[in-house]
Amino acid sequence: MKPSWAAKAGSTDDQVWLEFSEGGVWKCCYAWSTGGATSQTVWPTMNKIWIRWKVGARTSAGWGPWSDYAEFRFSNPTRS
């Protein structure tokens, strides 16, 4: 999967937070700074799970607020 987002005007870096749901509890799976990239390829090691992610941007004024979460179900048809 390849989450992507629109660059915020004046942004110098973005931070992405990716979580998965296990038993109804959201757990952090990946967190990274992008260095200004607007997409990142990740391959979850689990199958048939709900995933959500959010992005925060850094400008010359510092880190801004997190975006709303984007949520989807990940299902790899080649894995059981």
C-alpha positions as CSV (number, residue, x, y, z in Angstrom):
1,M,0.0,0.0,0.0
2,K,1.1,3.5,-0.6
3,P,-0.4,6.2,1.5
4,S,-0.1,9.7,0.0
5,W,-1.0,13.2,1.0
6,A,-1.0,16.8,-0.3
7,A,1.9,18.9,0.7
8,K,1.1,21.8,3.0
9,A,2.2,25.2,1.8
10,G,5.5,26.0,3.5
11,S,6.0,22.5,4.8
12,T,9.6,21.3,5.2
13,D,8.9,17.8,6.6
14,D,5.9,15.6,7.3
15,Q,5.5,13.0,10.0
16,V,3.3,9.9,9.3
17,W,1.7,7.7,12.0
18,L,0.3,4.4,10.9
19,E,-1.8,2.1,13.2
20,F,-3.6,-1.2,12.9
21,S,-6.6,-2.5,14.8
22,E,-6.2,-5.7,16.9
23,G,-9.1,-6.8,19.0
24,G,-10.7,-3.4,18.6
25,V,-7.6,-1.6,20.0
26,W,-5.5,0.6,17.7
27,K,-1.8,0.0,18.0
28,C,1.1,1.9,16.4
29,C,2.6,0.0,13.6
30,Y,4.9,2.6,11.8
31,A,5.9,6.2,12.5
32,W,8.4,8.1,10.3
33,S,9.4,11.5,9.0
34,T,9.3,11.9,5.3
35,G,11.8,14.6,4.6
36,G,9.3,16.3,2.4
37,A,8.1,13.3,0.4
38,T,4.3,13.1,-0.1
39,S,3.9,9.3,-0.2
40,Q,5.5,6.2,1.3
41,T,5.2,2.6,0.4
42,V,4.6,0.2,3.3
43,W,3.8,-3.5,3.3
44,P,1.9,-4.6,6.5
45,T,3.1,-8.0,7.7
46,M,-0.5,-8.9,8.8
47,N,-3.4,-9.7,6.6
48,K,-7.1,-8.9,6.7
49,I,-6.8,-6.0,9.2
50,W,-8.0,-2.4,9.6
51,I,-5.3,0.2,9.2
52,R,-5.5,3.9,9.7
53,W,-2.9,6.7,9.2
54,K,-2.5,10.4,9.8
55,V,0.0,13.1,8.8
56,G,1.4,16.2,10.5
57,A,3.4,18.9,8.7
58,R,6.4,20.9,10.0
59,T,6.9,24.5,8.8
60,S,9.2,27.3,9.9
61,A,6.8,27.9,12.8
62,G,7.1,24.3,14.0
63,W,4.9,21.2,13.9
64,G,1.2,21.7,13.0
65,P,-1.8,19.6,14.1
66,W,-2.3,16.1,12.9
67,S,-4.7,15.5,10.0
68,D,-7.8,13.4,10.4
69,Y,-7.2,9.7,10.2
70,A,-7.7,7.9,6.9
71,E,-8.9,4.3,7.5
72,F,-9.2,1.2,5.3
73,R,-9.1,-2.6,5.4
74,F,-5.9,-4.2,4.2
75,S,-6.3,-7.6,2.6
76,N,-3.6,-9.3,0.6
77,P,-5.2,-11.9,-1.7
78,T,-1.9,-13.9,-1.9
79,R,-1.9,-14.5,1.9
80,S,-4.4,-16.3,4.1
